[in-house]
Amino acid sequence: MNSLGLPLEEYLVNPHDHRIRNYEDKLKRTEDGDLSLTAKDGVKAWMLDPRDPVTKPVQEVAKRCHQALGCRHYSLFDFRIDPQGQPWFLEAGLYCSFSPKSVIASMAKASGISVNELLMIAIDETLINKAACRE
């Protein structure tokens, strides 16, 4: 299995008065009543520069979580980073909608991988693993 750590998506929190993201930080209703992703507005969330010092430790812990949970083709983990740069595991999202605005698709896009290519990577890995199991 090839391991690919995608760019990290960082979310705006304020340690003094807004320590936890809530519903309004993720979704809002448009004027016509549809749901809109507020987390994708560039103000409440953004892709972290891959050279940021927190990237490597987060990706290392994410890989260990991926392996410990027996994940296969993709996984998504939320971490809280303490003031010393230590990542703390919050939750695992072991699904992907492959919607262009989903978190994994957004992270892939930031590294130059399209949604279609991302889906094909998962399909190819599945077929390779299935063939190996038959041998």
VMD Tcl script that builds the backbone (N, CA, C; Angstrom):
set m [mol new atoms 405]
animate dup $m
set s [atomselect $m all]
$s set {name element resname resid chain x y z} {
  {N N MET 1 A 0.840 -1.184 0.000}
  {CA C MET 1 A 0.000 0.000 0.000}
  {C C MET 1 A 0.884 1.246 0.000}
  {N N ASN 2 A 0.625 2.150 -0.901}
  {CA C ASN 2 A 1.314 3.432 -0.910}
  {C C ASN 2 A 0.622 4.353 0.071}
  {N N SER 3 A 1.412 5.063 0.841}
  {CA C SER 3 A 0.849 5.976 1.830}
  {C C SER 3 A 1.039 7.404 1.346}
  {N N LEU 4 A -0.033 8.144 1.292}
  {CA C LEU 4 A 0.011 9.526 0.840}
  {C C LEU 4 A -0.633 10.400 1.903}
  {N N GLY 5 A 0.152 11.281 2.482}
  {CA C GLY 5 A -0.384 12.239 3.443}
  {C C GLY 5 A -0.784 13.501 2.703}
  {N N LEU 6 A -2.064 13.790 2.702}
  {CA C LEU 6 A -2.566 14.981 2.008}
  {C C LEU 6 A -2.328 16.229 2.853}
  {N N PRO 7 A -2.391 17.414 2.239}
  {CA C PRO 7 A -2.242 18.649 3.006}
  {C C PRO 7 A -3.274 18.712 4.133}
  {N N LEU 8 A -2.895 19.347 5.212}
  {CA C LEU 8 A -3.791 19.474 6.360}
  {C C LEU 8 A -4.737 20.646 6.163}
  {N N GLU 9 A -5.969 20.467 6.613}
  {CA C GLU 9 A -6.928 21.568 6.616}
  {C C GLU 9 A -7.041 22.062 8.052}
  {N N GLU 10 A -6.854 23.352 8.234}
  {CA C GLU 10 A -6.900 23.949 9.561}
  {C C GLU 10 A -8.190 24.751 9.704}
  {N N TYR 11 A -8.771 24.686 10.897}
  {CA C TYR 11 A -10.025 25.385 11.174}
  {C C TYR 11 A -9.810 26.464 12.221}
  {N N LEU 12 A -10.510 27.550 12.045}
  {CA C LEU 12 A -10.426 28.675 12.963}
  {C C LEU 12 A -11.095 28.339 14.294}
  {N N VAL 13 A -10.341 28.440 15.356}
  {CA C VAL 13 A -10.881 28.375 16.713}
  {C C VAL 13 A -10.191 29.467 17.513}
  {N N ASN 14 A -10.826 29.901 18.554}
  {CA C ASN 14 A -10.258 30.910 19.432}
  {C C ASN 14 A -10.162 30.281 20.819}
  {N N PRO 15 A -8.956 30.109 21.351}
  {CA C PRO 15 A -8.816 29.411 22.628}
  {C C PRO 15 A -9.458 30.135 23.808}
  {N N HIS 16 A -9.855 31.379 23.616}
  {CA C HIS 16 A -10.431 32.137 24.726}
  {C C HIS 16 A -11.954 32.105 24.741}
  {N N ASP 17 A -12.582 32.290 23.577}
  {CA C ASP 17 A -14.048 32.377 23.592}
  {C C ASP 17 A -14.750 31.497 22.551}
  {N N HIS 18 A -13.996 30.737 21.769}
  {CA C HIS 18 A -14.606 29.882 20.731}
  {C C HIS 18 A -13.723 28.647 20.564}
  {N N ARG 19 A -13.651 27.837 21.626}
  {CA C ARG 19 A -12.685 26.742 21.684}
  {C C ARG 19 A -13.092 25.514 20.880}
  {N N ILE 20 A -14.377 25.377 20.595}
  {CA C ILE 20 A -14.869 24.202 19.878}
  {C C ILE 20 A -15.725 24.673 18.717}
  {N N ARG 21 A -15.537 24.032 17.560}
  {CA C ARG 21 A -16.353 24.361 16.388}
  {C C ARG 21 A -17.760 23.839 16.599}
  {N N ASN 22 A -18.731 24.615 16.152}
  {CA C ASN 22 A -20.126 24.203 16.286}
  {C C ASN 22 A -20.789 24.139 14.908}
  {N N TYR 23 A -22.069 23.879 14.915}
  {CA C TYR 23 A -22.847 23.722 13.687}
  {C C TYR 23 A -22.667 24.921 12.754}
  {N N GLU 24 A -22.736 26.129 13.314}
  {CA C GLU 24 A -22.641 27.340 12.492}
  {C C GLU 24 A -21.264 27.489 11.845}
  {N N ASP 25 A -20.258 26.860 12.418}
  {CA C ASP 25 A -18.919 26.906 11.832}
  {C C ASP 25 A -18.794 26.004 10.614}
  {N N LYS 26 A -19.758 25.104 10.446}
  {CA C LYS 26 A -19.689 24.123 9.369}
  {C C LYS 26 A -20.720 24.369 8.276}
  {N N LEU 27 A -21.944 24.673 8.671}
  {CA C LEU 27 A -23.045 24.822 7.714}
  {C C LEU 27 A -23.847 26.080 7.998}
  {N N LYS 28 A -24.454 26.616 6.949}
  {CA C LYS 28 A -25.396 27.725 7.117}
  {C C LYS 28 A -26.459 27.603 6.038}
  {N N ARG 29 A -27.568 28.229 6.257}
  {CA C ARG 29 A -28.649 28.265 5.268}
  {C C ARG 29 A -28.470 29.491 4.386}
  {N N THR 30 A -28.629 29.281 3.087}
  {CA C THR 30 A -28.589 30.402 2.150}
  {C C THR 30 A -29.945 31.097 2.177}
  {N N GLU 31 A -30.048 32.211 1.481}
  {CA C GLU 31 A -31.315 32.946 1.448}
  {C C GLU 31 A -32.455 32.119 0.881}
  {N N ASP 32 A -32.148 31.199 -0.044}
  {CA C ASP 32 A -33.206 30.366 -0.618}
  {C C ASP 32 A -33.423 29.067 0.160}
  {N N GLY 33 A -32.766 28.923 1.325}
  {CA C GLY 33 A -33.014 27.779 2.191}
  {C C GLY 33 A -32.088 26.599 2.008}
  {N N ASP 34 A -31.199 26.656 1.021}
  {CA C ASP 34 A -30.259 25.554 0.817}
  {C C ASP 34 A -29.150 25.599 1.868}
  {N N LEU 35 A -28.513 24.460 2.068}
  {CA C LEU 35 A -27.367 24.408 2.971}
  {C C LEU 35 A -26.099 24.786 2.221}
  {N N SER 36 A -25.239 25.513 2.889}
  {CA C SER 36 A -23.969 25.942 2.319}
  {C C SER 36 A -22.865 25.582 3.306}
  {N N LEU 37 A -21.706 25.213 2.787}
  {CA C LEU 37 A -20.572 24.867 3.640}
  {C C LEU 37 A -19.809 26.128 4.024}
  {N N THR 38 A -19.981 26.585 5.242}
  {CA C THR 38 A -19.247 27.772 5.680}
  {C C THR 38 A -17.795 27.445 5.968}
  {N N ALA 39 A -17.502 26.177 6.230}
  {CA C ALA 39 A -16.120 25.786 6.521}
  {C C ALA 39 A -15.221 25.914 5.304}
  {N N LYS 40 A -15.780 26.125 4.144}
  {CA C LYS 40 A -14.979 26.223 2.921}
  {C C LYS 40 A -14.847 27.661 2.435}
  {N N ASP 41 A -15.034 28.626 3.321}
  {CA C ASP 41 A -15.032 30.017 2.883}
  {C C ASP 41 A -13.651 30.669 2.882}
  {N N GLY 42 A -12.612 29.966 3.319}
  {CA C GLY 42 A -11.271 30.541 3.342}
  {C C GLY 42 A -10.996 31.396 4.559}
  {N N VAL 43 A -12.038 31.707 5.330}
  {CA C VAL 43 A -11.874 32.481 6.553}
  {C C VAL 43 A -11.922 31.547 7.762}
  {N N LYS 44 A -12.856 30.601 7.752}
  {CA C LYS 44 A -13.012 29.669 8.865}
  {C C LYS 44 A -12.189 28.401 8.685}
  {N N ALA 45 A -11.657 28.178 7.485}
  {CA C ALA 45 A -10.831 26.997 7.217}
  {C C ALA 45 A -9.903 27.286 6.045}
  {N N TRP 46 A -8.739 26.677 6.079}
  {CA C TRP 46 A -7.766 26.868 5.009}
  {C C TRP 46 A -6.805 25.680 5.012}
  {N N MET 47 A -6.121 25.493 3.889}
  {CA C MET 47 A -5.114 24.442 3.785}
  {C C MET 47 A -3.811 24.962 4.386}
  {N N LEU 48 A -3.212 24.133 5.188}
  {CA C LEU 48 A -1.965 24.489 5.844}
  {C C LEU 48 A -0.802 24.283 4.876}
  {N N ASP 49 A 0.148 25.173 4.909}
  {CA C ASP 49 A 1.355 25.022 4.096}
  {C C ASP 49 A 2.031 23.707 4.499}
  {N N PRO 50 A 2.327 22.831 3.538}
  {CA C PRO 50 A 2.943 21.541 3.872}
  {C C PRO 50 A 4.275 21.665 4.621}
  {N N ARG 51 A 4.919 22.822 4.528}
  {CA C ARG 51 A 6.191 23.034 5.234}
  {C C ARG 51 A 5.989 23.451 6.686}
  {N N ASP 52 A 4.733 23.683 7.087}
  {CA C ASP 52 A 4.454 24.057 8.474}
  {C C ASP 52 A 4.979 22.957 9.401}
  {N N PRO 53 A 5.629 23.316 10.506}
  {CA C PRO 53 A 6.219 22.299 11.381}
  {C C PRO 53 A 5.218 21.304 11.979}
  {N N VAL 54 A 3.960 21.620 12.006}
  {CA C VAL 54 A 2.972 20.699 12.580}
  {C C VAL 54 A 2.581 19.591 11.597}
  {N N THR 55 A 2.836 19.799 10.300}
  {CA C THR 55 A 2.393 18.836 9.284}
  {C C THR 55 A 2.973 17.442 9.508}
  {N N LYS 56 A 4.273 17.341 9.664}
  {CA C LYS 56 A 4.904 16.018 9.792}
  {C C LYS 56 A 4.395 15.250 11.010}
  {N N PRO 57 A 4.371 15.843 12.218}
  {CA C PRO 57 A 3.871 15.068 13.358}
  {C C PRO 57 A 2.401 14.664 13.219}
  {N N VAL 58 A 1.581 15.527 12.638}
  {CA C VAL 58 A 0.168 15.178 12.448}
  {C C VAL 58 A 0.052 14.016 11.468}
  {N N GLN 59 A 0.783 14.075 10.364}
  {CA C GLN 59 A 0.698 12.991 9.384}
  {C C GLN 59 A 1.242 11.677 9.943}
  {N N GLU 60 A 2.266 11.743 10.786}
  {CA C GLU 60 A 2.789 10.522 11.408}
  {C C GLU 60 A 1.750 9.892 12.337}
  {N N VAL 61 A 1.101 10.702 13.160}
  {CA C VAL 61 A 0.071 10.181 14.071}
  {C C VAL 61 A -1.129 9.683 13.268}
  {N N ALA 62 A -1.495 10.401 12.217}
  {CA C ALA 62 A -2.621 9.969 11.374}
  {C C ALA 62 A -2.328 8.607 10.748}
  {N N LYS 63 A -1.099 8.394 10.309}
  {CA C LYS 63 A -0.734 7.099 9.716}
  {C C LYS 63 A -0.844 5.986 10.758}
  {N N ARG 64 A -0.393 6.255 11.983}
  {CA C ARG 64 A -0.510 5.243 13.045}
  {C C ARG 64 A -1.975 4.955 13.365}
  {N N CYS 65 A -2.803 5.984 13.383}
  {CA C CYS 65 A -4.244 5.791 13.612}
  {C C CYS 65 A -4.844 4.954 12.486}
  {N N HIS 66 A -4.477 5.273 11.261}
  {CA C HIS 66 A -4.964 4.550 10.079}
  {C C HIS 66 A -4.640 3.057 10.204}
  {N N GLN 67 A -3.410 2.760 10.563}
  {CA C GLN 67 A -2.986 1.362 10.700}
  {C C GLN 67 A -3.662 0.687 11.886}
  {N N ALA 68 A -3.740 1.369 13.022}
  {CA C ALA 68 A -4.333 0.785 14.229}
  {C C ALA 68 A -5.806 0.445 14.033}
  {N N LEU 69 A -6.507 1.258 13.250}
  {CA C LEU 69 A -7.932 1.018 13.003}
  {C C LEU 69 A -8.173 0.056 11.844}
  {N N GLY 70 A -7.110 -0.360 11.174}
  {CA C GLY 70 A -7.262 -1.287 10.051}
  {C C GLY 70 A -7.882 -0.644 8.825}
  {N N CYS 71 A -7.670 0.652 8.672}
  {CA C CYS 71 A -8.209 1.363 7.504}
  {C C CYS 71 A -7.455 0.908 6.261}
  {N N ARG 72 A -8.108 1.058 5.121}
  {CA C ARG 72 A -7.460 0.601 3.900}
  {C C ARG 72 A -7.104 1.758 2.978}
  {N N HIS 73 A -8.025 2.297 2.241}
  {CA C HIS 73 A -7.690 3.180 1.123}
  {C C HIS 73 A -7.697 4.665 1.457}
  {N N TYR 74 A -8.353 5.035 2.484}
  {CA C TYR 74 A -8.339 6.430 2.913}
  {C C TYR 74 A -8.848 6.495 4.341}
  {N N SER 75 A -8.520 7.560 4.989}
  {CA C SER 75 A -9.046 7.833 6.323}
  {C C SER 75 A -8.894 9.324 6.568}
  {N N LEU 76 A -9.669 9.810 7.488}
  {CA C LEU 76 A -9.667 11.232 7.813}
  {C C LEU 76 A -9.719 11.354 9.326}
  {N N PHE 77 A -8.782 12.082 9.895}
  {CA C PHE 77 A -8.711 12.216 11.344}
  {C C PHE 77 A -8.705 13.690 11.725}
  {N N ASP 78 A -9.382 13.991 12.801}
  {CA C ASP 78 A -9.357 15.338 13.360}
  {C C ASP 78 A -8.431 15.322 14.573}
  {N N PHE 79 A -7.583 16.335 14.637}
  {CA C PHE 79 A -6.659 16.485 15.747}
  {C C PHE 79 A -6.786 17.892 16.305}
  {N N ARG 80 A -6.472 18.040 17.554}
  {CA C ARG 80 A -6.296 19.350 18.179}
  {C C ARG 80 A -4.802 19.468 18.421}
  {N N ILE 81 A -4.224 20.584 18.085}
  {CA C ILE 81 A -2.793 20.795 18.267}
  {C C ILE 81 A -2.594 21.682 19.490}
  {N N ASP 82 A -1.825 21.196 20.460}
  {CA C ASP 82 A -1.614 21.994 21.668}
  {C C ASP 82 A -0.550 23.065 21.405}
  {N N PRO 83 A -0.354 23.992 22.338}
  {CA C PRO 83 A 0.604 25.088 22.121}
  {C C PRO 83 A 2.040 24.624 21.844}
  {N N GLN 84 A 2.380 23.404 22.257}
  {CA C GLN 84 A 3.716 22.880 21.992}
  {C C GLN 84 A 3.808 22.176 20.635}
  {N N GLY 85 A 2.711 22.136 19.873}
  {CA C GLY 85 A 2.709 21.509 18.557}
  {C C GLY 85 A 2.385 20.027 18.571}
  {N N GLN 86 A 1.977 19.496 19.722}
  {CA C GLN 86 A 1.637 18.077 19.851}
  {C C GLN 86 A 0.206 17.840 19.360}
  {N N PRO 87 A 0.024 16.924 18.381}
  {CA C PRO 87 A -1.338 16.611 17.931}
  {C C PRO 87 A -2.035 15.658 18.903}
  {N N TRP 88 A -3.309 15.943 19.183}
  {CA C TRP 88 A -4.147 15.092 20.032}
  {C C TRP 88 A -5.335 14.631 19.205}
  {N N PHE 89 A -5.504 13.328 19.128}
  {CA C PHE 89 A -6.575 12.719 18.337}
  {C C PHE 89 A -7.943 13.097 18.908}
  {N N LEU 90 A -8.853 13.553 18.034}
  {CA C LEU 90 A -10.225 13.862 18.433}
  {C C LEU 90 A -11.212 12.838 17.902}
  {N N GLU 91 A -11.169 12.606 16.587}
  {CA C GLU 91 A -12.122 11.667 16.001}
  {C C GLU 91 A -11.629 11.185 14.644}
  {N N ALA 92 A -12.244 10.085 14.204}
  {CA C ALA 92 A -11.939 9.515 12.896}
  {C C ALA 92 A -13.183 9.584 12.034}
  {N N GLY 93 A -13.018 10.009 10.788}
  {CA C GLY 93 A -14.095 9.991 9.799}
  {C C GLY 93 A -13.685 9.002 8.721}
  {N N LEU 94 A -14.164 7.785 8.835}
  {CA C LEU 94 A -13.675 6.711 7.966}
  {C C LEU 94 A -14.546 6.536 6.740}
  {N N TYR 95 A -14.968 7.623 6.171}
  {CA C TYR 95 A -15.809 7.601 4.979}
  {C C TYR 95 A -15.408 8.784 4.113}
  {N N CYS 96 A -15.797 8.739 2.882}
  {CA C CYS 96 A -15.569 9.874 1.988}
  {C C CYS 96 A -16.707 9.913 0.994}
  {N N SER 97 A -17.309 11.052 0.840}
  {CA C SER 97 A -18.423 11.168 -0.107}
  {C C SER 97 A -17.927 11.341 -1.540}
  {N N PHE 98 A -16.669 11.678 -1.715}
  {CA C PHE 98 A -16.093 11.997 -3.020}
  {C C PHE 98 A -16.812 13.172 -3.679}
  {N N SER 99 A -17.530 13.938 -2.896}
  {CA C SER 99 A -18.101 15.194 -3.376}
  {C C SER 99 A -16.937 16.171 -3.553}
  {N N PRO 100 A -17.000 17.034 -4.556}
  {CA C PRO 100 A -15.890 17.974 -4.766}
  {C C PRO 100 A -15.589 18.862 -3.554}
  {N N LYS 101 A -16.565 19.062 -2.670}
  {CA C LYS 101 A -16.334 19.913 -1.502}
  {C C LYS 101 A -16.093 19.122 -0.220}
  {N N SER 102 A -16.029 17.792 -0.316}
  {CA C SER 102 A -15.746 17.010 0.891}
  {C C SER 102 A -14.323 17.310 1.354}
  {N N VAL 103 A -14.056 17.036 2.616}
  {CA C VAL 103 A -12.750 17.372 3.178}
  {C C VAL 103 A -11.623 16.647 2.447}
  {N N ILE 104 A -11.768 15.339 2.259}
  {CA C ILE 104 A -10.696 14.588 1.598}
  {C C ILE 104 A -10.495 15.079 0.167}
  {N N ALA 105 A -11.580 15.347 -0.540}
  {CA C ALA 105 A -11.468 15.852 -1.916}
  {C C ALA 105 A -10.792 17.224 -1.940}
  {N N SER 106 A -11.111 18.072 -0.977}
  {CA C SER 106 A -10.479 19.400 -0.900}
  {C C SER 106 A -8.986 19.279 -0.610}
  {N N MET 107 A -8.633 18.366 0.283}
  {CA C MET 107 A -7.226 18.156 0.610}
  {C C MET 107 A -6.471 17.590 -0.596}
  {N N ALA 108 A -7.102 16.657 -1.304}
  {CA C ALA 108 A -6.476 16.092 -2.503}
  {C C ALA 108 A -6.277 17.175 -3.561}
  {N N LYS 109 A -7.303 17.998 -3.754}
  {CA C LYS 109 A -7.214 19.076 -4.746}
  {C C LYS 109 A -6.038 20.001 -4.431}
  {N N ALA 110 A -5.831 20.271 -3.139}
  {CA C ALA 110 A -4.725 21.144 -2.738}
  {C C ALA 110 A -3.367 20.542 -3.083}
  {N N SER 111 A -3.320 19.223 -3.255}
  {CA C SER 111 A -2.054 18.594 -3.653}
  {C C SER 111 A -2.049 18.201 -5.125}
  {N N GLY 112 A -3.040 18.697 -5.885}
  {CA C GLY 112 A -3.062 18.477 -7.326}
  {C C GLY 112 A -3.733 17.195 -7.777}
  {N N ILE 113 A -4.519 16.570 -6.903}
  {CA C ILE 113 A -5.219 15.328 -7.249}
  {C C ILE 113 A -6.706 15.640 -7.396}
  {N N SER 114 A -7.283 15.323 -8.555}
  {CA C SER 114 A -8.710 15.575 -8.781}
  {C C SER 114 A -9.557 14.543 -8.045}
  {N N VAL 115 A -10.837 14.837 -7.888}
  {CA C VAL 115 A -11.769 13.898 -7.255}
  {C C VAL 115 A -11.794 12.582 -8.033}
  {N N ASN 116 A -11.836 12.670 -9.363}
  {CA C ASN 116 A -11.849 11.453 -10.181}
  {C C ASN 116 A -10.583 10.627 -9.969}
  {N N GLU 117 A -9.448 11.303 -9.937}
  {CA C GLU 117 A -8.187 10.591 -9.722}
  {C C GLU 117 A -8.149 9.961 -8.326}
  {N N LEU 118 A -8.650 10.679 -7.337}
  {CA C LEU 118 A -8.711 10.165 -5.969}
  {C C LEU 118 A -9.563 8.896 -5.900}
  {N N LEU 119 A -10.710 8.936 -6.547}
  {CA C LEU 119 A -11.588 7.765 -6.585}
  {C C LEU 119 A -10.899 6.605 -7.303}
  {N N MET 120 A -10.218 6.893 -8.394}
  {CA C MET 120 A -9.529 5.835 -9.140}
  {C C MET 120 A -8.389 5.220 -8.320}
  {N N ILE 121 A -7.714 6.022 -7.526}
  {CA C ILE 121 A -6.666 5.489 -6.648}
  {C C ILE 121 A -7.277 4.471 -5.686}
  {N N ALA 122 A -8.412 4.821 -5.078}
  {CA C ALA 122 A -9.079 3.908 -4.142}
  {C C ALA 122 A -9.557 2.643 -4.851}
  {N N ILE 123 A -10.114 2.794 -6.039}
  {CA C ILE 123 A -10.585 1.626 -6.808}
  {C C ILE 123 A -9.407 0.732 -7.188}
  {N N ASP 124 A -8.327 1.335 -7.698}
  {CA C ASP 124 A -7.151 0.553 -8.089}
  {C C ASP 124 A -6.571 -0.207 -6.895}
  {N N GLU 125 A -6.470 0.456 -5.746}
  {CA C GLU 125 A -5.951 -0.208 -4.543}
  {C C GLU 125 A -6.850 -1.371 -4.135}
  {N N THR 126 A -8.162 -1.186 -4.249}
  {CA C THR 126 A -9.105 -2.258 -3.923}
  {C C THR 126 A -8.892 -3.457 -4.839}
  {N N LEU 127 A -8.766 -3.198 -6.130}
  {CA C LEU 127 A -8.570 -4.283 -7.093}
  {C C LEU 127 A -7.239 -5.004 -6.870}
  {N N ILE 128 A -6.200 -4.252 -6.568}
  {CA C ILE 128 A -4.893 -4.861 -6.295}
  {C C ILE 128 A -4.977 -5.753 -5.056}
  {N N ASN 129 A -5.599 -5.244 -3.997}
  {CA C ASN 129 A -5.731 -6.024 -2.761}
  {C C ASN 129 A -6.592 -7.260 -2.971}
  {N N LYS 130 A -7.660 -7.121 -3.747}
  {CA C LYS 130 A -8.550 -8.255 -4.015}
  {C C LYS 130 A -7.803 -9.338 -4.788}
  {N N ALA 131 A -7.016 -8.936 -5.784}
  {CA C ALA 131 A -6.243 -9.897 -6.574}
  {C C ALA 131 A -5.202 -10.595 -5.698}
  {N N ALA 132 A -4.565 -9.855 -4.803}
  {CA C ALA 132 A -3.553 -10.441 -3.919}
  {C C ALA 132 A -4.176 -11.459 -2.967}
  {N N CYS 133 A -5.395 -11.204 -2.530}
  {CA C CYS 133 A -6.088 -12.134 -1.626}
  {C C CYS 133 A -6.440 -13.441 -2.326}
  {N N ARG 134 A -6.643 -13.390 -3.628}
  {CA C ARG 134 A -7.012 -14.588 -4.392}
  {C C ARG 134 A -5.813 -15.493 -4.653}
  {N N GLU 135 A -4.624 -14.931 -4.574}
  {CA C GLU 135 A -3.414 -15.715 -4.893}
  {C C GLU 135 A -3.007 -16.611 -3.752}
}
mol reanalyze $m
mol bondsrecalc $m
mol representation Tube
mol addrep $m
